[in-house]
Structures are given as structure tokens and as C-alpha cells.
Amino acid sequence: IDLLGASGGSIYLHDKETNELVLSVAHGYKHLVGIRILPGEGLVGQVMQKLEPMVLDDYRNWEFRSSKFDSLKATSVLAVPMLYSGELIGVLAVNETEKTPDAPVRHFDSSDMDLLLFFAGSAAGAVHNARLFEETRLRLAELELLYQASLSASEIHSSRAVARRIVESLTRLVNWDASIWIIENNRPVLLAISSAGM
């Protein structure tokens, strides 16, 4: 936002599981954080779908605007895709808002678009690396859990003790509350539960 001197700006991150954009960071309209946008919906949805930047000089009167942003008094809007090695990471958008009816309205130009595209590429790389780090951390936690469970199974001959070790590992490694149940004589039997309970 400061880069372009814009009134507002936002970062939408791509949710691969649902193929939606999630408004993750917003300056000037934080109350909208968490909104989900479908491919083709509104300006950012079209940028997501086409993987190309778009600029609008009068968002308020654009026939394809998303009703989810009716409370936003945006005039001109510039949105660009955040791409990492051709993969959509998200969409970066900046906007101007109406200040007074007689004040001149700023319009984004090609130099603004080039600058925002450059920044979007850097931001996409940072988000990609952060996601990789988190996936690696979770995978290491899973491997540690499997290792602990295999140690328990080979060292301990009580199913309750093995279950307790697994629940303790889950709590320690991924901060999950857990319980382990087995079925005996067609009835559930609790073997172990985390100290925080369920």
C-alpha cells in the first residue's frame, strides 16, 4: 500500500482444497478478513481465473463486482496474481476510496501495475516458502509420532501403555488433545486420553 501510496490494499491467499481465495490481510477494511471468493467472482476472482492483472477505474459501477464488498467505497482498483513458478499463491490488490465528491479520483496506471506485479512475485515466494516450512514441520512431527509409537509397541507390552505414549506424543508434538479407543466385545473401551481431556 505504501509502495503505491494507495488508500487500501489486501492479500487473498489461494486455498487449494476449496479452490477459493481467502481474504487474509486487509488494510482499510479489516472487518472483511476471512471472506472467501470463488474463481471468476468479482475482480480478484477474475484475476484468479485468468492469472492476469486487472485494473478498474470505477469499481463502484462495475457490473461484475462482488456483492461481498458493497460496504467498500472503492473507486479505482488494481489486482495482480501472486504466482510462484506458475502456481497461483494468491491475489494482491490495492484500491483508492472516495474521499469527497469533488476530490480528483486517482487511477492506477501501467507503472503501478508493474510495481505491484514485482512485489506480488516476491510476496508469492515468501508465502510459498512459509507453507513449505509448515508442511515440513508437520511432516517431521508425524514421523516423530510414528517413531514414538513404534518404540512403544516394541518396548511396552501393554496396549494401555502404548496408547498413553501415543497420546502424550500427540500432545507434545502437535499440541492436540487426543484419545484412543478400542472395541472389545462390541463396546468401546477408552485406552488413553490426553491430560487436558477432550
Summary of the structure (lengths in Angstrom):
residues: 198
radius of gyration: 24.4
end to end distance: 43.9
largest distance: 80.8
contacts: 560
relative contact order: 0.11
helix: 40%
strand: 28%
